[in-house]
Amino acid sequence: MSTEKIRTINGKELMQMEFSPIRFIAEDFIPQGLHIFAGMPKVGKSWLLLLLCLKVAQGEKFWNYQTEKGSVLYLCLEDSFNRVQMRLSEITEEAPDNLHFAIMANSLSNGLLEQIDLFLAEHPDTNLIVIDTLQKVRDGTGDSNYYAGDYKDIGALKSIADKNGIAILAVQHRRKQKSDDPHISISGSTGMTGAADGSYVLVRPNEKSNEGKLYIRGRDLEEKILNIKFNSDSREWEFISGDTPISDAMKSDSVVSAVISYLKEHGEFLGQASELAERIKINVKGNVLTRKLNNYEKELKKIGIEFVKNRTGEKRELLLVYTPQ
């Protein structure tokens, strides 16, 4: 039997490739990929996710995050249609026809991926799927295969998200043991969080409190902690504030602050990132400076700075323009 060669790409070719930007289903909040959404039972996960699904289907803002309108599939596998209808009627008078619900689905080993593929074929504008809960579509694995089972199941769902450029939120419970890092408290092995693209953890100080925190961490996200509050009258989680807003992180970044100051003085810059580093008189590598600008692209745009990356031969150039607001 012949052995297939490993397919490779060299560094020069890789640096010359152009990739599509990460797709955000909710701007700066939910990127494409597979994410874990965790919380203790009865903490209010279903209310939050139902509101999110509704806003995405409507193309309306979820809190202060603009959503991309698309069809949504919500697998509410621990509920009945009656209960879902009651919840939905609490938060809206009219639900859109591109918001789809199911209370039964196959397991991961018995056709769930095929069911999702069929749904996506029928609804090609789908951009968000919620699986509530993940445990409902999993098959038991022995203790010796705990890590491998978690990694395999999350990896299978991630492959669907990656292939279609959509977001999948898989709902999971938290362990009761307290931890300084809520993301570590997600039930399951490290194979689960390791294979996922991100995690969202909803925490309330106690069952009677309407206040909560949403801890967010992901490969394509700035880490955030959002302060939210459950409105008992509207049955909605409301945004209060962010403990780690990206704008504050940008202001505290000495490199980006120096770029902003330079552009406010000179108006624009055209050249390589290494040349910009010399202009702002900060010892930083060009690729690091470019990555920082990429990370804060949307926040820079809000203050009037736009930049474009161009390639001239083997050189990469940046065009940054400041337009006073």
N, C-alpha and C positions, 0 to 999 in steps of 0.2 A: 504494500500500500504506500503510495507516494504521500509525502508530507507537504501540505500547502504552506507556502512561504508567508511569513508575517508581512502584512502590507504596511509600509512605512511612508513617511513624508519627511523631507529634510527641513531643517530650521529655516533656511532661506525661503523655500517654497511656502512654508507655513506663514512666515511674516508677510508674504505678498498676497495671501488670500484675504478676501473680503467676506465677512459673515453678517448675516442679518442681526439686527439688535434684538435683545431679549424682549419678548412680548409681555406686556403687563395687562392682565385682565382688570386689575384695579391699580391705577397709577401709584407707583412707589409702595404698594401694599401687597399685591399678589401677582408674582411673575409666573410664567409658564413653568411647568414641572410638577413633581409630586411632593406634597407637603402634608405633614402631620398636624392635625388640629386637636389639641388635648385639653382636658379639664376633668375635674371630679364630677361624678354623677350629680345631676340636678343643679349644676353651676350656672346653666343658662346657655350652653353651647348651641342647642337647637334653635333658640330664639335668634341668636346672633347670625348663625349660618343661614337661616331662612330669610332674614332681612338682606344679607349679602346676595343671596341667589336672586331675590326679587329685584334688587337694584341693578345687578348685572343684566338680567333679562330686559329691564326697562332702559338700560343705558344711562341711568341716573347716578348721581354721586352717592357713594357709600361713605358716610361721615364727610371728611373733606377730601376724599380720594375719588377722582373721576374714573368711572368704569368704562370698559369697552363693551358695547352692547352685543349680545350674542345669546344663542340658545343655551339653556342650563338644564342639566340633569341632576336631580336631587334624589339619591337613594336613601330614603328614610326608613331603614330596615327594622327599627325598633318601635315603629309607630303604626297607626292605622290611618286610612284616608280620612276618617272622621276627625281624628285628633289633628292631622295636618290641616284640614279645612278650617277647624276652629282657630288654630294659630294664625293661619294666613288671613282669615277674616278680621283678626285683631289688628293687623298692621297695614291692611290695604282694603279698599272697597272693590277693586277690580284687578284681578291678576292677569298678566299677559299670557298668550297662548304659546309663547316660546319658553315658558317655565314648566318643566316636566317633572313629575313625581313618580316614584315606584316604591312599593313597600315589600317587594320580594325580588330577589335576584339569585343567580347561581353563585356557587363558590368559585374562588380563584382556580381551583383544580378541576372544576366541572363546568367551565364554559363562560365565566364572567367576562373574560377578556373578549371573547367572541361576541357576547351580548353588547358590550360597549362599542366594539367595531361596527356592529349592525346599526346601533343608534347613531353613531357618528356619520355613517353613510347616508342615513335618512335625514339627518340634521347637520349638514356640513358647516353651518355657522356656529356650532357649539364651541364655547371657549372655557366652560367651567363644569366640572363634575364634582359632586360631594357624595362621599360614601359614609353614611352614618348608621352603624359604626363599622370600622374595619374588621373587628372580631367576627361580625356576622357573615363575612365572605371568606373567612379563613378556615383552614382545616387544621386540626390539632397535630402538633409535632411532639416528638419525644424530647425530654429534657436535654439529651445529648445533642440534639439538632436545633436547639432554641435559637442561637445566633444565626445559623444557616437558614432556618425557616423564615425568620424575620427579614433577613436580607433578600431572600428569594422572592417573598411576597411583595415587599415594597419595590423591589427591582422590576417585577412584572408590571405593576401599575405605572411605575415611572417610564417604562418603555412605551406604554400607550400615550402618556402625556408628551414625551419627547417626540415621538413619531408624528403626532398631530399638532404639536405646538400649543397645547392647551394646559390648563391648570386642573389638577385633581387634589382635592382636600380629603384626606382620610381621617376620620374622627377616631380618637383613641382616648382611653381613660388615663388618669394619673395614679401613681402609687400614693398611698396614704403617708408614707414616710416623708418628713419634711426635708427640704434641701435648699441650700442657698441659691442654687441655680434651678429654676422651674423646669427648664428643658431636660434636665437629667431625670426629673421625676416622671417622665412619660413612661407608661407601662410598656414592657418589652425589653429586649436586649439592646445593646448599642448598635446591633445590626440594623435596627429599625431606623433610628435617627441618622445613622451613618449612610444608609442608602438613599434617604429622602433628601430633597433639595432644600427643605426648610421646615421649620416648626413654629407653631403658634400655640401658646399656652395661656388659657384663661383662668385667672385666679381671683377668688373672692376671699376676704378675710374671715368670713363666717357665713352660714346659710341665711342669716337674717339681714345681712348687709346688702344694700343695692349697689355698692361701689365695687369696682373690680379693676384689675390690671390685665392687659393683654401683652404678653412677652413675645417678641417676634425676632427670629433669627433665621438667616438663610444665605445660600451661596450668592444669590443675586440681589441681596437686600442689605441696606444698612441696618444694624441691630437697633431695635426700637423697644420702648416700653410705653404703652399707651394707657392713660388713665381714662376709664370709661364708667358709665353709671347706667343702671337699668331703670328705665322709666316705667313704673308699675301701671300708669294710666295708658300710655301708648304701646306698652309691651315691647319697647325697643331699647337696645343698648345705645347710649348716646356718647359721643366723643367729648371728653373734657379737656384733656391736654396730653402732650407728649413729653416724657421725661428726657428723651434723647432725640430730639428732632434733628434731622439731617442738616438743616440750616445752621444750627448751633455748632454742629460738628465741623461744618465748612468754615465758619468764622474762626474757629479755634485752630484750624490747620494753617500753619505759618507759610507753607508753600503757596496754597491757593490764595491766601490773603495778600501775599506779595504780587501774585498775578493780577488780582483784582485792582490793587493800587496802581500797578503799572498801566493797565488798560484804561483806568479812569484818567490817568495823566496823558497818555499817548493816543488813546482812541482805538488803536488796532495793532495787531502783530501778525506778520507773515514770515514763516521760517520753520526751522526744525526745533523740536522740543529742547534739544541741548542748547540751542542759541537763546531760547526764551529763558532757560535756567541762568545763563550768563547775564542776560538783561536784568533779571530780578535780583541778581547777586546772591543766590542761594545755592549751596552745594547739594544738588539733587540730580540724579540721573534722568535723562530724557524720557525713558520708558516709565519711570515712576511718576514723573510730572504728568505725562499723558494719561496714565491710569487715574490719577487724582482728578483730572479734568473730566474724564469719562464718568467717574463716580458721582460727580456733582453737576453733571450736564444740565439737568432739569432745574436745579437750584440756581445755577449761574444764569440760565435763561430768564428766570424770574426777576433778576436784578439788571437785565439788559445786556448780558454777555452771551454771544453765540459763537460757536467755533465749529470749523469744518476740517476734517482730516483729508489731505490730498496726497497722492503719490506722484512724484516726478522722477521717472527712471527708477533707481533703487533708493531714492530719498523719500522720506515721509515728511510732509510739511503740515503745519498747523496754521489755520487762518482764524484769528480771534478778533471779533469786532465788538466794541462797547457802544451801546446806544443809550444815553441817559433816559430814564423813565420819566 
